[in-house]
Amino acid sequence: MKRKERDHVVKEYSLLAPEYDTRWSFYIEATTRETIARVSLAPGARLLDVGCGTGALLDKLTQKFPQATLVGVDPVPEMLTVARGRLPASTELGGGWAEELPFADDSFDTVVSCNAFHYIRQPVEALHEMTRVLRPGGELVMVR
């Protein structure tokens, strides 16, 4: 994605961050429910949420899988600020784009993307990155 497009996305979601969960509550509830229904995590498993936004999915995953290690990545600092306010300190959050994930190969047992993939301008590159950081035999779950 070009720098100008990235700047536009960050600017738009920076402004939306404080009210994002309220504005899109029905959609968030439905898609997080469908994502969680498709995830199974063993104790100690590592999960990456690509495009974690305000952390709504990670919050529910924390409740369902308290023994898992949860990590979220999102390019919008203001969205991550909201996520940090709702998630336990043990949840790792960081900035990054789906097309350039800042993690080593084979780092996660599960990679999820909920409510984010339709914003990705380079879907082939993003899928390559998601599978690159996924351990062999791992699980990729995407819900639009």
C-alpha positions, 0 to 999 in steps of 0.5 A: 500500500502506498504511503498516501493510502496508509496515511489516509487509513491511519487518519480516518481510524484515528478519528473513529477510535474513541467511538468505534465500538459504540458505532459498530457494536452490532457488527462487532458482536456478530463477527467476533462471535463468529470468529470465536466459534471457529477458534480452538486454543490449547493452553499455552498456544499463541494467537495473533489478531491481525487488524486488532483495532480496539481489541474487542476480539482479543477481550473475548478471547482472553475470557474464553482462553485465559491460558493462551498468549494473545498478540494484536497488531494494528496500524492505528495508534489510537485504536491500540490505545483503546485496546490497551485500556480494555485488555490485560497487560499480558496481551501484547499489542503493537503497530504494524500492517498485515502486509508486513507483520513484525514477527518471525516465521512460525511464531503463532499457532493461530492467526485471526483477522476479524473485520479487517481483511476488506481494508487490506489493499494487498490481500495476497501479500497479507495472506503470505505474511499471515501464513509465514508467521503461522506455525506448520499445521496452525489455524488461520481464521478470517471473518469479514 
